Amino acid sequence: MLVSEAIKFAMGEIEPLQEIGEKWGVVHENEQVKCAPEFRKAFQLYGENGWIAASRDPEYGGQGFPNMMRIVVNDIMYGASQAFNMAPSLTHGAAHLIENFGSDDLKELYVRRMFEGQWAGTMCLTEPNAGSNLAATRTTAFPEGDHYKIKGAKIFISWGDHDLAENIIHLVLARIQGAPEGVRGISLFVVPKIRVNADGSLAEPNDVICTGVEKKLGLHASPTCALNFGDSDGCIGYLCGVENKGLAHMFQMMNQARINTGVSGMTLASTAYLNALAYTKERIQGSDIARRKEGFVPIIDHPDIRRMLLWMKAMVDGMRSMIYRTAFWSDLALELPDGEEKVRYNNLVDFLTPIVKAYASDIGFKVCEKAIQCLGGYGFCKEYPLEQYLRDVKIMSLYEGTNGIQSTDLMGRKMNMNGGAAFEAFMTEIEEFCRKNADHGILGKEIKALSAAGKRLRDVATTMGKQSKSDPLQWASNTYPALMCFGDMMAGWCLLDIAIIAQKTLDKGNESDFHKGKILQAKYFTGAVLPLTVARLETCLREGREIVEIPDEAF
Ligand SMILES: Cc1cc2nc3c(=O)[nH]c(=O)nc-3n(C[C@H](O)[C@H](O)[C@H](O)COP(=O)(O)OP(=O)(O)OC[C@H]3O[C@@H](n4cnc5c(N)ncnc54)[C@H](O)[C@@H]3O)c2cc1C
């Protein structure tokens, strides 16, 4: 029910915003941002219909669905319009932070109104000198009675100002006056754009000024704002959670946002693939190379086009399955009683978060690029939506922690966390799957190939885990390709798992192209992609030190 309603809502209300937003962009006038009027209506409906809080506690207006369903809903909504869907998604994340860490007063005042879309939310981390390195955060909070005075400047804040809602609630990282340097001195604050009275009515503006919006490659309908807090000494903020634990609190939102960034990469890729598929069935060009048909043929008949379509299909299915699985495990981690199983699922989600974020964003970009290739010259033109998908999807590898940062997180902190337990949990899942299905009648050969690649991955990653301490420069030169190998392994496992399920259906005599496609894409992936993964793995341990040794002047 939720999925079919989400599809109906996305097609009716959200999908039209993709083109409207691209044409309208955003307007910055008198320190305020204006968006296309249709965006305001859609945001209000989004909140009223319960989409923002689909997976949240009914106590604050949520619908109580599992986290997994929020990811499925986001798949559908982001696929319809990435730029728009960031607004409700950030609102959800910000409200959820207050719900988890805020005082009762903060919860009472803010959470329900945000979940219902009356007010929007943002996450304000980045500063001109604090991008990847949040330890350099300079925004300061000065204690004043029951609140703080906030002073500082944030940049690149998505949906940092707009006219979609009555108020915008910023979740801001700042340093309490006199707090320790580095990440240990960062706290989290709730900073409304317009001050809020005790009864929830709006009071005077809170001295939060939007000084500009970025002109960007993509996401033209999503305002990326520079915000000044307290230029006139009139910006009030409220501590959310524990003093100096702001970054740890914010990580709750960031980890969810990282999975969601993976969802965006995957769903834009999915939409690009479907557009390319439709085009290749219609476009007539060239003759059949084997002369199976007379005259000119649709380009889907050309093996080179089919190669690209099959690669895209496999990658999209692999990414979607990887993401849904991670979301399902995050529900288990949340719902299971304390004990070994809960710890195991927590470990799996921790380990997979940087993989989902970086792999799905980079492969998402590559799928969009391949989709353009399928259209030929038309793919490059605005007449078709693919060039927009390519521009929009690029940001996914940059924000929420760049993919380079994700790779060092995976190959350093995550490899070694809990004495290697997270890595072990991940490898065990794949090894168990391979062991159980090694003699599969149709897919046995492919499963053996996955198993062999898994063994090599285990060795290489273990060696790199140690190298992170003994030879950090060489290690850091290869963390990114290693992360992509983990992503390929996970995608390959998911595709084979899907194929085994599909084969069961075929074995029951249900002939279906849908199920045949699942088997063929898994065989293609293990035959054509996995060997490249194995070769790439070897490059992660190569002895050559060119990356480290090349002098800056030689570049
Ligand atoms: C459209 C858009 C929307 C955004 N939305 C938000 C938002 O809503 N809220 C918010 O707070 N921020 C937001 N950001 C900011 C975004 O999260 C940062 O741009 C990102 O974290 C990278 O920081 P930076 O741009 O300063 O790059 P830098 O940190 O300068 O990085 C530049 C390059 O150096 C690499 N690098 C840096 N440090 C290291 C290191 N230690 N090891 C290895 N490589 C390193 C990076 O991987 C990257 O390739 C947004 C940015 C954009 C463009």
The ligand as an SDF file (V2000), in Angstrom:
LIG
                    3D

 53 58  0  0  0  0  0  0  0  0999 V2000
   25.4410   21.2940   -3.6050 C   0  0  0  0  0  0  0  0  0  0  0  0
   26.0320   21.1450   -2.2410 C   0  0  0  0  0  0  0  0  0  0  0  0
   25.2040   20.9290   -1.1520 C   0  0  0  0  0  0  0  0  0  0  0  0
   25.7400   20.8270    0.1330 C   0  0  0  0  0  0  0  0  0  0  0  0
   24.8990   20.6990    1.2080 N   0  0  0  0  0  0  0  0  0  0  0  0
   25.4180   20.7910    2.4600 C   0  0  0  0  0  0  0  0  0  0  0  0
   24.5590   20.8850    3.6050 C   0  0  0  0  0  0  0  0  0  0  0  0
   23.3400   20.8330    3.4960 O   0  0  0  0  0  0  0  0  0  0  0  0
   25.1360   21.0490    4.8370 N   0  0  0  0  0  0  0  0  0  0  0  0
   26.4800   21.1120    5.0020 C   0  0  0  0  0  0  0  0  0  0  0  0
   26.9270   21.2710    6.1210 O   0  0  0  0  0  0  0  0  0  0  0  0
   27.3280   21.0210    3.9380 N   0  0  0  0  0  0  0  0  0  0  0  0
   26.8200   20.8590    2.6770 C   0  0  0  0  0  0  0  0  0  0  0  0
   27.6540   20.7990    1.5940 N   0  0  0  0  0  0  0  0  0  0  0  0
   29.0990   20.8120    1.8090 C   0  0  0  0  0  0  0  0  0  0  0  0
   29.7460   19.4630    1.5150 C   0  0  0  0  0  0  0  0  0  0  0  0
   29.4020   18.5210    2.4860 O   0  0  0  0  0  0  0  0  0  0  0  0
   31.2600   19.7360    1.4100 C   0  0  0  0  0  0  0  0  0  0  0  0
   31.4600   20.3980    0.1760 O   0  0  0  0  0  0  0  0  0  0  0  0
   32.0700   18.4670    1.4990 C   0  0  0  0  0  0  0  0  0  0  0  0
   32.0410   17.9750    2.8080 O   0  0  0  0  0  0  0  0  0  0  0  0
   33.5310   18.6630    1.0910 C   0  0  0  0  0  0  0  0  0  0  0  0
   34.1030   19.7860    1.7390 O   0  0  0  0  0  0  0  0  0  0  0  0
   34.8850   20.8710    0.8600 P   0  0  0  0  0  0  0  0  0  0  0  0
   33.9870   21.2770   -0.2500 O   0  0  0  0  0  0  0  0  0  0  0  0
   35.3800   21.9030    1.7670 O   0  0  0  0  0  0  0  0  0  0  0  0
   36.0630   20.0640    0.1940 O   0  0  0  0  0  0  0  0  0  0  0  0
   37.4940   19.7850    0.8400 P   0  0  0  0  0  0  0  0  0  0  0  0
   37.3250   19.2660    2.2230 O   0  0  0  0  0  0  0  0  0  0  0  0
   38.3540   20.9560    0.6120 O   0  0  0  0  0  0  0  0  0  0  0  0
   37.9860   18.5880   -0.0900 O   0  0  0  0  0  0  0  0  0  0  0  0
   38.5510   18.7720   -1.3880 C   0  0  0  0  0  0  0  0  0  0  0  0
   39.1450   17.4460   -1.8620 C   0  0  0  0  0  0  0  0  0  0  0  0
   40.1770   17.0490   -0.9410 O   0  0  0  0  0  0  0  0  0  0  0  0
   39.9230   15.7550   -0.4240 C   0  0  0  0  0  0  0  0  0  0  0  0
   40.3260   15.7220    0.9840 N   0  0  0  0  0  0  0  0  0  0  0  0
   40.1180   16.6620    1.9310 C   0  0  0  0  0  0  0  0  0  0  0  0
   40.6090   16.2600    3.1120 N   0  0  0  0  0  0  0  0  0  0  0  0
   41.1200   15.0210    2.9210 C   0  0  0  0  0  0  0  0  0  0  0  0
   41.7540   14.0680    3.7550 C   0  0  0  0  0  0  0  0  0  0  0  0
   41.9440   14.2810    5.0560 N   0  0  0  0  0  0  0  0  0  0  0  0
   42.1390   12.8840    3.2060 N   0  0  0  0  0  0  0  0  0  0  0  0
   41.9380   12.6490    1.8870 C   0  0  0  0  0  0  0  0  0  0  0  0
   41.3470   13.5030    1.0480 N   0  0  0  0  0  0  0  0  0  0  0  0
   40.9340   14.6860    1.5590 C   0  0  0  0  0  0  0  0  0  0  0  0
   38.4240   15.5350   -0.5710 C   0  0  0  0  0  0  0  0  0  0  0  0
   38.1070   14.1690   -0.6670 O   0  0  0  0  0  0  0  0  0  0  0  0
   38.1300   16.2890   -1.8730 C   0  0  0  0  0  0  0  0  0  0  0  0
   38.3650   15.4600   -2.9810 O   0  0  0  0  0  0  0  0  0  0  0  0
   27.1380   20.8820    0.3110 C   0  0  0  0  0  0  0  0  0  0  0  0
   27.9740   21.0690   -0.7970 C   0  0  0  0  0  0  0  0  0  0  0  0
   27.4350   21.2260   -2.0480 C   0  0  0  0  0  0  0  0  0  0  0  0
   28.3580   21.4900   -3.2090 C   0  0  0  0  0  0  0  0  0  0  0  0
  1  2  1  0
  2  3  1  0
  2 52  2  0
  3  4  2  0
  4  5  1  0
  4 50  1  0
  5  6  2  0
  6  7  1  0
  6 13  1  0
  7  8  2  0
  7  9  1  0
  9 10  1  0
 10 11  2  0
 10 12  1  0
 12 13  2  0
 13 14  1  0
 14 15  1  0
 14 50  1  0
 15 16  1  0
 16 17  1  0
 16 18  1  0
 18 19  1  0
 18 20  1  0
 20 21  1  0
 20 22  1  0
 22 23  1  0
 23 24  1  0
 24 25  2  0
 24 26  1  0
 24 27  1  0
 27 28  1  0
 28 29  2  0
 28 30  1  0
 28 31  1  0
 31 32  1  0
 32 33  1  0
 33 34  1  0
 33 48  1  0
 34 35  1  0
 35 36  1  0
 35 46  1  0
 36 37  1  0
 36 45  1  0
 37 38  2  0
 38 39  1  0
 39 40  1  0
 39 45  2  0
 40 41  1  0
 40 42  2  0
 42 43  1  0
 43 44  2  0
 44 45  1  0
 46 47  1  0
 46 48  1  0
 48 49  1  0
 50 51  2  0
 51 52  1  0
 52 53  1  0
M  END
$$$$
